[in-house]
Amino acid sequence: MTTSDDNHAKTLAMLQPGNKVRQYFSQGNVNNQLMHIRAIVDGDMIVYKVWSRRKQYWVYNVTSIYRFDLFNEGGYLSLVP
């Protein structure tokens, strides 16, 4: 197993349905999000929802796990208890 394989396994363990993951870049950054993981589709697509403060409803997104691998490797993701 290479380092990227280890990172992918850690990311996949973090992104289990029902978990909450915080994406944090810096204080006040508009891209900071609290993502609620809803499903894993075909083993590589992650379905998650975030609360839109502006519109006051849930926004659902489907994104490749590769995006989460990159953010986790950079230290921008953390599991929320």
C-alpha positions in Angstrom: 0.0 0.0 0.0 1.3 3.4 -0.9 0.8 6.7 1.0 -2.1 7.7 -1.4 -3.8 4.3 -0.8 -3.5 4.9 3.0 -4.9 8.4 2.6 -7.8 7.0 0.4 -8.6 4.3 3.1 -8.7 7.0 5.8 -10.8 9.3 3.8 -13.3 6.5 2.9 -13.5 5.5 6.6 -14.3 9.2 7.5 -17.0 9.4 4.8 -19.4 6.8 6.0 -23.1 7.6 5.7 -24.4 9.3 8.8 -21.1 11.0 9.6 -20.5 14.7 9.7 -17.3 16.1 8.2 -16.1 19.7 8.6 -14.2 21.3 5.7 -12.3 24.2 7.2 -9.8 26.4 5.4 -9.5 29.5 7.7 -11.6 31.6 9.9 -14.3 33.5 8.0 -13.7 31.7 4.7 -16.9 31.4 2.8 -15.9 27.9 1.6 -16.0 26.4 5.1 -18.7 23.8 5.3 -20.2 21.2 7.6 -21.1 18.3 5.4 -23.6 15.6 6.4 -22.6 12.4 4.5 -25.7 10.7 3.1 -24.5 7.9 0.8 -21.6 6.4 -1.2 -22.6 5.6 -4.8 -20.7 3.1 -6.9 -17.8 3.2 -4.4 -16.4 6.5 -5.6 -19.2 9.1 -5.6 -20.1 10.8 -2.2 -23.6 12.2 -1.7 -23.7 14.9 1.1 -25.8 17.8 2.2 -25.0 21.2 3.6 -27.3 23.8 5.1 -27.6 27.0 3.1 -27.7 29.9 5.6 -28.7 32.3 2.9 -31.6 30.3 1.5 -32.5 28.4 4.7 -32.7 24.9 3.2 -30.6 21.8 2.6 -28.4 21.7 -0.6 -27.5 18.2 -1.8 -24.3 17.5 -3.7 -22.7 14.6 -5.4 -18.9 14.7 -5.7 -16.1 12.3 -6.5 -14.2 10.9 -3.5 -11.0 12.2 -5.2 -12.0 15.7 -4.1 -12.3 14.5 -0.5 -8.9 12.7 -0.8 -7.2 15.9 -1.8 -8.8 18.0 1.0 -8.0 15.3 3.6 -4.4 15.0 2.4 -4.2 18.9 2.7 -5.5 18.7 6.3 -8.8 20.6 5.5 -11.2 17.8 6.5 -12.0 16.6 10.0 -14.6 14.2 11.4 -17.2 15.9 13.7 -18.4 13.8 16.6 
